[in-house]
Amino acid sequence: MKDINLGEILSPVGNKEMLEAAVRSGADAVYLGAKDFSARRNAENFSFEELKDAIKYCHIRGVRVYLTLNIVIKNSELSDAFNLAKIAYNSGIDGIIVQDLGLARILHENIPELKLHASTQMSVHSPSALPILKSLGFTQVVAAREMSRQELEALCKKAKELDITVEVFVHGALCMCVSGQCLMSAFLGSRSGNRGLCAGPCRLPFKVTGGTGHDLSLKDLSLLEFIPELYKMGVRSFKIEGRMKRPEYVAAATAACRQALDNGRVETELDETLKNVFSRSGFTDGYYQNRLGKDMFGIRTKEDVLSADKAFPTLHELYRGERKCVELRVKAEILRDKPISLTLADGENTVTVYGNIPQEAKTKDLSYDDALKSITKFGATPYYLKDGNISLESGLFVSAGELNALRRDACEKLDKKRAEVKITPTDSCYSQNIINTVPSKSFKTVARFENAEQIPENLNGIDAVLFPLEAEPDFSCNLPLIADIPRGIINEELIENRLKLFKEKGFKAALCGNLAAVEIAKKSGFYIIAGEGLNLTNSESLETAKQLGALAAVISPEELIKESRDIYSPIPKGIIAYGNIPLMLFKNCPLKNGISCKECDKKGVITDRLGVEFPVRCRMGYSELLNSVPIWLADRKAELKGFDFSVLYFTRESKEQVSEVISAYTNGSKPDTKHTRGLYYRGTL
């Protein structure tokens, strides 16, 4: 297989036809999902047997195969997810793309030879995340799609120090939200993006004042012209999004990326075809160029659809036949009184087959050219001749049919050799250690405030204060203080400086919703609390959080309250029990489609097609979309038993409203305003 250090084109595969389209159009690697545990569960995907066949098909052609096991895993699914990874490993998979921290750790512990790739769902957009990934056994990382040229350069530099391969999306759809940090589809329709069933609500009409009318819908990404530049900075895997798209799209995108990597540019005709085959009002390179704003937004128009319909028929030619991608050295001996021998060698594998003893020629001798033509006529195979050598004695005759049969036999044997699983299969088993949870005897309540003006004088019923790192900590408080580090990190040095200030103000712990934040906070001397942004949904992910230094953890708000309550945790676990919690994390703030940052009053909203308003707030370079109504569990206090603490997440409430909510949670009051129970009782698909 081609050395990844030479760069790989990584193509999406959702079914067999897409697999052929990708491989025949020039992919060095493909990524695909099994029927379960994939972030594109609506794709056709592959059964166990189909997965094994796909790996064989690709390995014969020198193409790597990566399995997407990139969703958060429920506690009850850990064993099945582990077994799927084990089956894939024993079938010869070249790597597994993982989101769940718990699954990653148990795979590394039990199958250390299995190569792990950190999914884009892990929201890696800052270099400090990389040492943690290295400690968990990851060898490759998919960078967040929101990264600029300068940010990617810094990530590649750190990755090189740690011997981690950097993978970057260079073409395909862009989510408005940072991958792995979106709860929108789950909260609005119980279809979780973190579970592979995103319904794409961001493509619906959401508008800001003065905006586009579709202010959560981005154009598709295209970084084709920057592939040579990305390679120079250290990127080695160039990824195409699109497991839900058509084979023709995969073929066009793969061929274009192939040309960009090999030749430094894409031919004009192919470039135009790719633009026609799928776009949303064109493409964007805004994140990479650090040119954010309205120009990055777009929708799928009627003109886009018509252009695609015209382009599809011509694209079949890109993958109609086999791509000649495996060079061979051929050696044959056609000698008197000896069986004919034919040897094929690909540089790693060698096969030899034998035929009959050649006959004496009665009329015409077998010529060297005719013999070479027959034994190198590789036709509908991925093989092509690098060099050939035939030892041929004169006066002999062998029919073309016999030589053709010999060549076919040799090719079949080489296919089998190349498709062989070349690792020692593992019989490792994972057995989940079931430990019953014990209701907390000292349940705590943490209040999260947006600013000092919200904090009431009376904090009876509150055991700790959580305060955002971007706000000024100019208040006095006798309770334990926790710094809330934003999930989006633009500048690590700025985070470190703010933590230094907060430490001087008496803060000793930090809520970390991103792996980079964990690393930075530890270096800054803070105790770690694992935040909801880490998507902790099972006992093993909580154990991983503990091993990373966390003293407590907030369970993902996508989990059913009963399931969360019953998960054993080696550290105190908590739940967000109140608040308009963040549903999306943006680097490109949608409010800027209508007004500038200078004009923003920090009270901006985005409105859906039903007139529902969702608040938007800024956090140190990133912004967040908040839910339109708060979670309310004050009257469900009995159901919080089994947790160690709850978080009251205040954002836009006044000081008086904060006091009322704290009182309600102390007394177990029913809500008197519009509210939601979140996903705690209805769950997600």
C-alpha positions as CSV (number, residue, x, y, z in Angstrom):
1,M,0.0,0.0,0.0
2,K,1.1,3.6,-0.6
3,D,2.9,5.1,2.3
4,I,0.6,7.5,4.1
5,N,3.6,9.9,4.4
6,L,3.2,10.5,0.7
7,G,-0.4,11.7,1.4
8,E,-3.6,9.8,1.1
9,I,-6.9,10.7,-0.5
10,L,-9.6,9.4,1.9
11,S,-13.0,8.9,0.4
12,P,-16.5,8.2,1.9
13,V,-18.3,4.9,1.3
14,G,-21.9,4.2,2.2
15,N,-22.4,1.1,0.0
16,K,-20.7,-1.2,-2.5
17,E,-21.2,1.0,-5.6
18,M,-19.7,4.0,-3.7
19,L,-16.8,1.7,-2.7
20,E,-16.0,0.9,-6.4
21,A,-16.5,4.5,-7.3
22,A,-14.0,5.7,-4.7
23,V,-11.3,3.1,-5.4
24,R,-11.5,3.3,-9.2
25,S,-11.3,7.1,-9.0
26,G,-8.1,7.2,-7.1
27,A,-8.7,6.8,-3.4
28,D,-5.8,5.7,-1.3
29,A,-8.1,4.9,1.6
30,V,-11.9,4.7,2.3
31,Y,-13.9,5.1,5.4
32,L,-17.1,3.2,5.9
33,G,-19.6,2.2,8.6
34,A,-21.0,-1.1,9.8
35,K,-24.8,-1.4,10.4
36,D,-24.3,-0.1,14.0
37,F,-22.3,2.6,15.8
38,S,-21.7,4.8,12.8
39,A,-22.2,8.6,12.6
40,R,-24.1,8.0,9.3
41,R,-26.6,5.4,10.5
42,N,-28.9,6.4,7.6
43,A,-26.4,5.3,5.0
44,E,-26.8,1.8,3.7
45,N,-23.5,0.7,5.4
46,F,-22.0,-2.8,5.6
47,S,-22.9,-6.1,7.4
48,F,-20.0,-8.1,8.9
49,E,-19.6,-10.2,5.8
50,E,-19.9,-7.2,3.5
51,L,-17.3,-5.5,5.7
52,K,-14.9,-8.4,5.2
53,D,-15.5,-8.4,1.5
54,A,-14.9,-4.7,1.3
55,I,-11.6,-5.0,3.1
56,K,-10.4,-7.8,0.7
57,Y,-11.5,-5.8,-2.3
58,C,-9.6,-2.7,-1.1
59,H,-6.5,-4.5,0.0
60,I,-6.1,-6.3,-3.4
61,R,-6.0,-2.8,-4.8
62,G,-3.6,-1.3,-2.2
63,V,-6.3,0.8,-0.5
64,R,-6.7,1.2,3.2
65,V,-10.0,0.8,5.0
66,Y,-11.1,2.7,8.1
67,L,-14.2,1.7,10.1
68,T,-16.3,4.5,11.5
69,L,-17.2,3.6,15.0
70,N,-17.7,7.3,15.8
71,I,-20.7,7.8,18.0
72,V,-21.1,8.1,21.7
73,I,-21.8,4.7,23.2
74,K,-24.4,3.8,25.7
75,N,-23.4,1.8,28.7
76,S,-25.4,-1.2,27.4
77,E,-23.6,-1.1,24.1
78,L,-20.0,-1.2,25.2
79,S,-19.6,-5.0,24.7
80,D,-21.2,-4.9,21.2
81,A,-19.1,-2.0,20.1
82,F,-16.0,-3.6,21.4
83,N,-16.8,-6.9,19.5
84,L,-17.5,-5.0,16.3
85,A,-14.0,-3.4,16.5
86,K,-12.5,-6.8,17.3
87,I,-14.2,-8.4,14.2
88,A,-13.0,-5.5,12.1
89,Y,-9.4,-5.9,13.5
90,N,-9.4,-9.6,12.8
91,S,-10.7,-9.0,9.3
92,G,-7.7,-6.7,8.6
93,I,-9.1,-3.2,9.1
94,D,-6.5,-0.5,8.8
95,G,-7.9,1.7,11.5
96,I,-11.0,2.6,13.5
97,I,-12.4,6.2,13.8
98,V,-13.7,6.7,17.3
99,Q,-15.5,9.4,19.2
100,D,-16.2,7.8,22.6
101,L,-13.5,8.2,25.1
102,G,-14.4,5.1,27.0
103,L,-14.5,2.9,23.9
104,A,-11.2,4.3,22.8
105,R,-9.5,3.4,26.1
106,I,-10.8,-0.2,26.3
107,L,-9.8,-0.8,22.7
108,H,-6.3,0.5,23.3
109,E,-6.0,-1.5,26.4
110,N,-7.3,-4.8,25.0
111,I,-6.2,-4.5,21.3
112,P,-3.1,-2.3,21.4
113,E,-2.1,-3.1,17.8
114,L,-5.4,-1.6,16.5
115,K,-4.9,1.9,15.1
116,L,-7.3,4.5,16.5
117,H,-8.2,7.7,14.7
118,A,-9.8,10.5,16.7
119,S,-13.0,11.4,15.0
120,T,-13.9,15.0,14.1
121,Q,-16.7,14.4,16.6
122,M,-14.0,14.8,19.3
123,S,-13.9,18.5,18.4
124,V,-10.1,18.7,18.2
125,H,-9.2,22.2,17.2
126,S,-6.3,23.1,19.5
127,P,-2.8,21.5,19.9
128,S,-3.2,20.8,23.6
129,A,-5.7,18.0,22.9
130,L,-3.0,16.0,21.2
131,P,-1.0,14.7,24.2
132,I,-4.2,13.3,25.7
133,L,-5.0,11.6,22.4
134,K,-1.5,10.1,22.3
135,S,-1.9,8.8,25.8
136,L,-5.2,7.1,24.8
137,G,-3.5,5.3,21.8
138,F,-4.6,7.5,18.9
139,T,-2.3,7.5,15.9
140,Q,-4.3,9.8,13.7
141,V,-6.6,12.8,14.3
142,V,-9.3,14.4,12.2
143,A,-9.0,18.1,12.7
144,A,-12.1,20.2,13.3
145,R,-13.4,21.7,10.1
146,E,-13.4,25.2,11.6
147,M,-9.6,25.6,11.8
148,S,-7.8,28.3,10.0
149,R,-4.5,27.9,8.1
150,Q,-2.6,29.3,11.1
151,E,-4.4,27.0,13.5
152,L,-3.8,23.9,11.3
153,E,-0.1,24.8,11.1
154,A,0.2,24.8,14.9
155,L,-1.7,21.6,15.1
156,C,0.5,19.9,12.6
157,K,3.6,21.1,14.3
158,K,2.5,19.5,17.6
159,A,1.3,16.4,15.9
160,K,4.7,15.9,14.3
161,E,6.3,16.0,17.7
162,L,4.0,13.3,19.0
163,D,4.1,11.2,15.7
164,I,0.3,11.6,15.1
165,T,-1.0,11.8,11.6
166,V,-3.2,14.8,10.8
167,E,-6.3,14.3,8.7
168,V,-8.3,17.2,7.3
169,F,-11.6,17.5,5.5
170,V,-11.0,19.1,2.1
171,H,-14.4,18.7,0.4
172,G,-18.0,18.2,1.4
173,A,-20.8,19.4,3.6
174,L,-20.1,21.8,6.5
175,C,-22.1,21.6,9.7
176,M,-22.9,25.0,11.3
177,C,-21.9,23.6,14.7
178,V,-18.5,22.2,15.7
179,S,-18.8,18.4,15.2
180,G,-19.5,16.6,18.5
181,Q,-21.0,19.7,20.1
182,C,-24.4,19.8,18.6
183,L,-27.6,19.0,20.5
184,M,-30.0,20.8,18.1
185,S,-31.3,17.7,16.2
186,A,-31.6,15.8,19.5
187,F,-33.5,18.5,21.4
188,L,-35.8,19.4,18.5
189,G,-36.5,16.0,17.2
190,S,-34.9,13.3,19.3
191,R,-32.5,12.5,16.5
192,S,-29.0,12.8,17.8
193,G,-26.0,13.8,15.7
194,N,-23.8,12.3,18.4
195,R,-25.6,9.0,17.7
196,G,-25.4,9.2,14.0
197,L,-29.0,10.3,13.2
198,C,-28.8,14.0,12.7
199,A,-32.0,15.3,11.0
200,G,-30.2,18.4,9.7
201,P,-32.4,21.0,11.2
202,C,-29.8,23.7,10.5
203,R,-30.8,23.5,6.8
204,L,-34.3,24.8,7.7
205,P,-35.1,28.5,7.7
206,F,-33.5,30.0,10.8
207,K,-33.0,33.8,10.5
208,V,-31.3,36.7,12.2
209,T,-32.3,40.3,11.6
210,G,-30.7,41.4,8.4
211,G,-29.4,37.9,7.6
212,T,-29.9,35.4,4.8
213,G,-33.0,33.7,6.0
214,H,-31.0,30.4,6.3
215,D,-28.5,31.6,8.9
216,L,-27.5,28.2,10.1
217,S,-26.9,26.7,6.6
218,L,-23.3,26.9,5.4
219,K,-22.1,26.3,1.9
220,D,-20.1,23.1,1.2
221,L,-16.4,23.1,1.9
222,S,-13.8,23.0,-0.8
223,L,-10.1,23.2,-0.1
224,L,-8.9,21.5,-3.3
225,E,-6.6,24.3,-4.4
226,F,-4.9,24.2,-0.9
227,I,-4.1,20.5,-0.9
228,P,-0.5,21.1,-1.9
229,E,-0.2,23.7,0.8
230,L,-1.8,21.5,3.4
231,Y,0.6,18.7,2.5
232,K,3.6,21.1,3.0
233,M,2.4,22.0,6.4
234,G,2.2,18.4,7.5
235,V,-1.3,17.2,6.7
236,R,-1.2,13.6,5.4
237,S,-4.8,12.5,5.0
238,F,-7.1,14.5,2.8
239,K,-10.7,13.6,3.6
240,I,-13.9,13.9,1.6
241,E,-17.3,14.1,3.3
242,G,-20.2,12.4,1.7
243,R,-21.3,8.9,2.9
244,M,-24.9,9.9,2.2
245,K,-24.2,11.2,-1.3
246,R,-24.3,9.4,-4.7
247,P,-21.4,7.4,-6.1
248,E,-21.0,9.9,-8.9
249,Y,-20.2,12.6,-6.4
250,V,-17.7,10.4,-4.6
251,A,-16.0,9.6,-8.0
252,A,-15.8,13.3,-9.0
253,A,-14.5,14.4,-5.6
254,T,-12.0,11.6,-5.3
255,A,-10.6,12.2,-8.8
256,A,-10.3,15.9,-8.2
257,C,-8.5,15.4,-4.9
258,R,-6.2,12.9,-6.6
259,Q,-5.3,15.4,-9.2
260,A,-4.7,18.2,-6.6
261,L,-2.4,16.0,-4.6
262,D,-0.5,14.5,-7.5
263,N,-0.4,17.4,-9.9
264,G,-0.9,20.5,-7.7
265,R,-4.1,21.4,-9.5
266,V,-7.4,20.1,-10.8
267,E,-8.1,20.0,-14.5
268,T,-10.7,22.7,-15.4
269,E,-13.3,20.3,-16.8
270,L,-13.2,18.0,-13.7
271,D,-13.3,21.1,-11.5
272,E,-16.4,22.4,-13.2
273,T,-18.1,19.0,-13.1
274,L,-17.5,18.7,-9.4
275,K,-18.9,22.2,-8.8
276,N,-22.0,21.1,-10.7
277,V,-22.5,17.7,-9.1
278,F,-23.3,19.0,-5.6
279,S,-23.1,22.4,-4.0
280,R,-25.1,24.8,-1.8
281,S,-24.9,28.0,-3.8
282,G,-21.2,27.3,-4.4
283,F,-18.4,26.4,-2.0
284,T,-16.5,28.1,0.8
285,D,-12.9,28.1,2.1
286,G,-13.9,30.7,4.7
287,Y,-12.6,28.9,7.8
288,Y,-9.3,28.0,6.3
289,Q,-8.8,31.6,5.0
290,N,-10.1,33.0,8.2
291,R,-12.7,35.0,6.3
292,L,-15.9,34.4,8.2
293,G,-19.3,36.0,7.6
294,K,-22.3,36.0,5.3
295,D,-20.4,34.7,2.2
296,M,-20.0,31.3,3.9
297,F,-23.8,30.7,4.0
298,G,-25.8,29.0,1.3
299,I,-28.6,26.6,0.6
300,R,-29.4,23.9,-2.0
301,T,-31.2,25.8,-4.8
302,K,-33.2,24.6,-7.8
303,E,-30.3,25.6,-10.0
304,D,-27.9,23.4,-8.0
305,V,-30.2,20.4,-8.4
306,L,-30.5,21.0,-12.2
307,S,-26.8,21.3,-12.6
308,A,-26.3,18.0,-10.8
309,D,-28.8,16.2,-13.0
310,K,-26.8,17.3,-16.1
311,A,-23.5,16.3,-14.6
312,F,-24.3,12.8,-13.3
313,P,-24.4,10.9,-16.7
314,T,-20.8,11.9,-17.6
315,L,-19.4,10.8,-14.2
316,H,-19.9,7.1,-14.7
317,E,-16.8,7.1,-17.0
318,L,-14.7,7.9,-13.9
319,Y,-15.3,4.6,-12.4
320,R,-16.5,2.3,-15.2
321,G,-13.4,0.2,-15.2
322,E,-10.6,-0.9,-12.9
323,R,-8.0,1.6,-12.0
324,K,-4.5,0.3,-12.7
325,C,-2.9,0.9,-9.3
326,V,-0.7,-2.1,-8.6
327,E,2.6,-2.4,-10.5
328,L,4.0,-5.9,-11.1
329,R,7.3,-7.5,-12.0
330,V,6.6,-10.4,-14.2
331,K,9.0,-13.4,-14.8
332,A,8.3,-16.4,-17.0
333,E,10.2,-19.5,-18.0
334,I,9.2,-21.3,-21.2
335,L,11.9,-24.0,-21.6
336,R,12.2,-27.4,-23.2
337,D,11.2,-30.4,-21.1
338,K,10.1,-28.2,-18.2
339,P,6.6,-27.1,-17.1
340,I,6.0,-23.4,-17.9
341,S,6.3,-21.1,-14.9
342,L,4.9,-17.7,-14.4
343,T,5.8,-15.4,-11.4
344,L,4.1,-12.2,-10.4
345,A,5.6,-9.9,-7.7
346,D,4.2,-6.7,-6.3
347,G,7.1,-5.8,-4.1
348,E,5.7,-7.5,-1.1
349,N,4.0,-10.6,-2.3
350,T,5.2,-13.1,-4.8
351,V,3.2,-16.0,-6.5
352,T,4.3,-18.6,-9.0
353,V,2.1,-20.9,-11.1
354,Y,3.0,-23.7,-13.4
355,G,1.6,-25.0,-16.7
356,N,2.2,-27.8,-19.0
357,I,5.5,-28.7,-20.7
358,P,5.6,-26.7,-24.0
359,Q,5.3,-28.5,-27.3
360,E,7.7,-28.5,-30.1
361,A,6.7,-26.0,-32.8
362,K,5.3,-27.6,-36.0
363,T,5.0,-24.5,-38.0
364,K,5.6,-21.2,-36.1
365,D,7.7,-20.7,-33.0
366,L,6.2,-18.8,-30.0
367,S,7.7,-15.3,-30.2
368,Y,8.9,-13.3,-27.2
369,D,6.5,-10.5,-28.0
370,D,3.5,-12.8,-28.3
371,A,4.4,-14.5,-25.0
372,L,4.9,-11.2,-23.2
373,K,1.6,-9.9,-24.6
374,S,-0.4,-12.9,-23.3
375,I,1.1,-13.0,-19.8
376,T,0.8,-9.2,-19.2
377,K,-2.7,-8.7,-20.6
378,F,-4.1,-7.8,-17.2
379,G,-7.4,-6.4,-18.5
380,A,-10.1,-6.1,-15.9
381,T,-7.7,-6.3,-12.9
382,P,-5.9,-3.5,-10.9
383,Y,-2.5,-4.8,-12.1
384,Y,-0.1,-3.3,-14.7
385,L,3.3,-4.2,-15.9
386,K,6.4,-2.5,-14.4
387,D,8.9,-4.8,-16.1
388,G,8.9,-8.2,-17.5
389,N,11.5,-10.9,-18.2
390,I,10.8,-14.1,-20.1
391,S,13.3,-16.9,-20.6
392,L,12.1,-18.5,-23.9
393,E,13.9,-21.2,-25.8
394,S,13.4,-21.3,-29.6
395,G,11.4,-23.9,-31.4
396,L,8.6,-24.2,-28.9
397,F,4.9,-23.6,-29.1
398,V,2.4,-22.6,-26.4
399,S,-1.1,-21.4,-27.3
400,A,-2.3,-18.0,-26.3
401,G,-5.2,-19.6,-24.5
402,E,-2.9,-21.6,-22.3
403,L,-0.8,-18.5,-21.4
404,N,-3.9,-16.5,-20.7
405,A,-5.2,-19.2,-18.4
406,L,-1.8,-19.3,-16.6
407,R,-1.9,-15.5,-16.2
408,R,-5.5,-15.6,-14.8
409,D,-4.5,-18.3,-12.4
410,A,-1.5,-16.2,-11.2
411,C,-3.6,-13.1,-10.8
412,E,-6.2,-15.0,-8.7
413,K,-3.4,-16.3,-6.5
414,L,-2.0,-12.8,-6.1
415,D,-5.4,-11.5,-5.3
416,K,-5.7,-14.0,-2.4
417,K,-2.2,-13.2,-1.2
418,R,-2.9,-9.5,-1.2
419,A,-6.3,-10.0,0.5
420,E,-4.8,-12.1,3.3
421,V,-5.1,-10.7,6.8
422,K,-1.5,-10.1,7.8
423,I,-2.0,-9.6,11.5
424,T,-2.2,-12.1,14.3
425,P,-5.9,-12.3,15.2
426,T,-6.9,-11.3,18.7
427,D,-9.1,-13.3,21.0
428,S,-9.2,-10.5,23.5
429,C,-12.6,-10.1,25.2
430,Y,-14.1,-7.2,27.0
431,S,-16.3,-7.8,30.0
432,Q,-18.0,-4.9,31.5
433,N,-17.6,-4.7,35.3
434,I,-21.1,-4.1,36.5
435,I,-21.2,-2.1,39.7
436,N,-24.4,-0.8,41.1
437,T,-24.6,2.9,41.8
438,V,-25.1,4.1,45.3
439,P,-27.3,7.2,45.9
440,S,-25.2,10.1,47.0
441,K,-25.5,10.9,50.7
442,S,-24.3,14.5,50.2
443,F,-26.0,15.8,47.1
444,K,-24.5,19.1,46.0
445,T,-25.9,22.0,43.8
446,V,-23.6,24.0,41.6
447,A,-24.8,27.4,40.2
448,R,-23.4,28.5,36.9
449,F,-23.6,32.3,36.3
450,E,-23.0,34.3,33.2
451,N,-21.7,37.4,35.0
452,A,-21.3,38.8,38.5
453,E,-24.4,40.9,38.3
454,Q,-26.5,37.8,38.3
455,I,-25.2,36.4,41.6
456,P,-27.7,37.0,44.4
457,E,-26.5,38.0,47.9
458,N,-28.2,34.9,49.3
459,L,-26.7,31.7,48.0
460,N,-28.4,29.3,50.5
461,G,-28.9,25.9,48.8
462,I,-25.8,26.4,46.6
463,D,-22.6,24.5,47.3
464,A,-20.3,25.8,44.6
465,V,-20.2,28.6,42.0
466,L,-19.3,28.0,38.3
467,F,-18.2,31.1,36.5
468,P,-17.2,31.7,32.8
469,L,-13.6,32.3,32.0
470,E,-14.4,35.3,29.8
471,A,-16.3,37.2,32.5
472,E,-14.6,39.4,35.1
473,P,-14.5,37.5,38.5
474,D,-15.0,40.7,40.5
475,F,-17.2,39.3,43.3
476,S,-16.7,37.9,46.7
477,C,-18.0,34.4,47.6
478,N,-17.3,32.0,50.4
479,L,-18.2,28.9,48.3
480,P,-15.8,26.8,46.2
481,L,-15.2,28.5,42.8
482,I,-15.0,26.7,39.5
483,A,-13.8,28.3,36.2
484,D,-15.9,27.4,33.1
485,I,-13.5,27.1,30.2
486,P,-15.2,27.7,26.8
487,R,-15.5,24.6,24.6
488,G,-14.2,26.6,21.6
489,I,-10.5,27.6,22.1
490,I,-9.1,30.3,19.7
491,N,-6.0,31.1,21.7
492,E,-4.4,28.7,24.2
493,E,-2.2,31.5,25.7
494,L,-5.3,33.6,26.4
495,I,-6.9,30.7,28.2
496,E,-3.8,30.2,30.3
497,N,-3.6,33.9,31.2
498,R,-7.3,34.0,32.2
499,L,-6.8,30.8,34.3
500,K,-3.9,32.6,36.1
501,L,-6.1,35.5,36.9
502,F,-8.9,33.2,38.1
503,K,-6.5,31.3,40.3
504,E,-5.4,34.6,41.9
505,K,-9.2,35.2,42.6
506,G,-9.5,32.0,44.5
507,F,-10.7,29.6,41.8
508,K,-9.2,26.1,42.2
509,A,-11.2,23.9,39.7
510,A,-12.1,24.2,36.1
511,L,-15.0,22.8,34.1
512,C,-13.5,21.4,30.8
513,G,-15.7,20.5,27.9
514,N,-12.8,19.9,25.5
515,L,-9.7,17.8,25.6
516,A,-7.5,20.8,25.1
517,A,-9.1,22.5,28.1
518,V,-8.3,19.5,30.2
519,E,-4.6,19.6,29.3
520,I,-4.4,23.4,29.7
521,A,-6.2,23.4,33.1
522,K,-4.0,20.6,34.5
523,K,-0.8,22.6,33.4
524,S,-2.3,25.7,35.1
525,G,-2.7,23.8,38.4
526,F,-6.5,23.4,38.4
527,Y,-8.6,20.5,39.5
528,I,-10.5,19.1,36.6
529,I,-14.2,18.6,36.3
530,A,-15.2,16.9,33.0
531,G,-17.9,18.9,31.2
532,E,-20.8,17.9,29.1
533,G,-18.9,18.8,26.0
534,L,-16.8,15.6,26.4
535,N,-20.0,13.6,25.8
536,L,-19.6,11.2,28.7
537,T,-22.3,8.5,28.4
538,N,-21.0,5.3,29.9
539,S,-19.0,3.9,32.8
540,E,-15.8,3.5,30.7
541,S,-15.9,7.1,29.5
542,L,-16.2,8.2,33.1
543,E,-13.3,6.0,34.0
544,T,-11.3,7.6,31.2
545,A,-12.2,11.0,32.6
546,K,-10.8,9.9,36.0
547,Q,-7.6,8.7,34.4
548,L,-7.2,12.0,32.6
549,G,-7.3,13.7,36.0
550,A,-11.0,14.6,36.5
551,L,-12.3,14.7,40.0
552,A,-15.9,14.9,38.9
553,A,-17.9,14.8,35.7
554,V,-21.1,16.1,34.1
555,I,-23.1,13.4,32.2
556,S,-24.2,14.2,28.6
557,P,-27.6,15.9,28.6
558,E,-28.6,13.5,25.7
559,E,-28.9,10.6,28.1
560,L,-32.1,9.4,29.7
561,I,-32.1,10.3,33.4
562,K,-32.6,6.7,34.4
563,E,-29.7,5.5,32.3
564,S,-27.4,8.3,33.6
565,R,-28.5,7.6,37.1
566,D,-27.7,3.9,36.8
567,I,-24.2,4.4,35.3
568,Y,-21.5,3.5,37.7
569,S,-18.9,6.3,38.0
570,P,-15.6,6.1,39.8
571,I,-15.8,9.9,40.4
572,P,-18.8,12.1,41.4
573,K,-21.2,12.5,38.5
574,G,-23.6,15.3,37.9
575,I,-26.5,16.4,35.7
576,I,-27.6,19.8,34.2
577,A,-30.9,20.2,36.1
578,Y,-31.8,23.7,35.0
579,G,-31.1,26.1,32.2
580,N,-31.2,27.2,28.6
581,I,-28.3,24.9,27.7
582,P,-26.1,25.3,24.6
583,L,-27.4,23.5,21.6
584,M,-24.7,24.5,19.1
585,L,-21.2,25.8,19.1
586,F,-20.2,28.2,16.3
587,K,-17.0,29.7,15.1
588,N,-18.9,31.7,12.5
589,C,-21.5,33.6,14.5
590,P,-24.8,33.8,12.6
591,L,-25.6,37.2,14.2
592,K,-22.9,38.7,12.1
593,N,-25.0,38.0,9.0
594,G,-27.0,41.0,10.1
595,I,-24.9,43.1,12.4
596,S,-21.3,43.6,13.3
597,C,-19.8,42.6,16.7
598,K,-19.6,46.2,17.6
599,E,-23.4,46.6,17.1
600,C,-24.2,43.5,19.0
601,D,-25.9,44.1,22.4
602,K,-25.1,40.5,23.5
603,K,-28.9,39.9,23.5
604,G,-29.1,38.5,19.9
605,V,-31.5,35.7,18.9
606,I,-32.0,33.5,15.9
607,T,-35.6,32.7,15.0
608,D,-37.0,29.5,13.5
609,R,-39.8,29.2,10.9
610,L,-42.3,28.9,13.8
611,G,-41.2,32.1,15.4
612,V,-39.4,30.5,18.2
613,E,-36.4,32.5,19.4
614,F,-33.1,30.9,20.3
615,P,-30.6,33.2,22.2
616,V,-27.0,33.4,20.9
617,R,-24.1,34.4,23.1
618,C,-20.4,35.0,22.5
619,R,-17.6,33.1,24.3
620,M,-14.0,34.2,23.6
621,G,-14.1,33.9,19.8
622,Y,-16.7,31.2,19.5
623,S,-20.5,31.7,20.0
624,E,-23.2,29.4,21.2
625,L,-26.9,28.9,20.4
626,L,-28.9,28.4,23.6
627,N,-32.2,26.4,23.8
628,S,-35.3,28.5,23.6
629,V,-36.6,27.3,27.0
630,P,-34.9,26.1,30.1
631,I,-34.7,22.6,31.4
632,W,-36.7,22.2,34.7
633,L,-36.3,19.4,37.2
634,A,-37.0,21.1,40.5
635,D,-40.1,19.1,40.9
636,R,-38.3,15.8,40.1
637,K,-35.8,15.9,43.0
638,A,-36.4,12.3,44.0
639,E,-35.2,11.2,40.5
640,L,-31.9,13.0,41.0
641,K,-30.9,10.4,43.6
642,G,-28.0,8.5,42.2
643,F,-26.3,11.6,41.1
644,D,-23.8,13.4,43.2
645,F,-24.5,17.0,42.1
646,S,-26.7,19.0,39.8
647,V,-25.9,22.2,37.8
648,L,-28.2,25.1,37.6
649,Y,-27.1,26.7,34.4
650,F,-28.0,30.5,34.4
651,T,-27.5,32.5,31.3
652,R,-29.9,35.4,30.7
653,E,-31.8,35.4,34.0
654,S,-31.8,38.5,36.2
655,K,-30.6,38.4,39.8
656,E,-34.2,38.2,40.9
657,Q,-35.0,35.3,38.6
658,V,-31.9,33.5,39.7
659,S,-33.0,33.7,43.3
660,E,-36.5,32.4,42.4
661,V,-35.0,29.4,40.6
662,I,-32.6,28.6,43.5
663,S,-35.6,28.8,45.9
664,A,-37.7,26.5,43.6
665,Y,-34.9,23.9,43.5
666,T,-34.5,24.1,47.2
667,N,-38.3,23.6,47.7
668,G,-39.0,21.2,44.9
669,S,-41.4,23.6,43.1
670,K,-43.2,23.0,39.9
671,P,-42.4,25.4,37.0
672,D,-44.5,28.4,36.4
673,T,-43.1,29.3,33.0
674,K,-42.6,27.5,29.7
675,H,-39.9,24.8,30.1
676,T,-38.6,21.5,28.8
677,R,-37.6,18.2,30.5
678,G,-34.9,18.1,27.8
679,L,-34.0,14.5,26.7
680,Y,-34.1,13.1,30.2
681,Y,-37.4,11.3,29.7
682,R,-37.9,11.0,25.9
683,G,-34.3,10.2,25.0
684,T,-32.9,10.0,21.5
685,L,-32.9,7.5,18.6
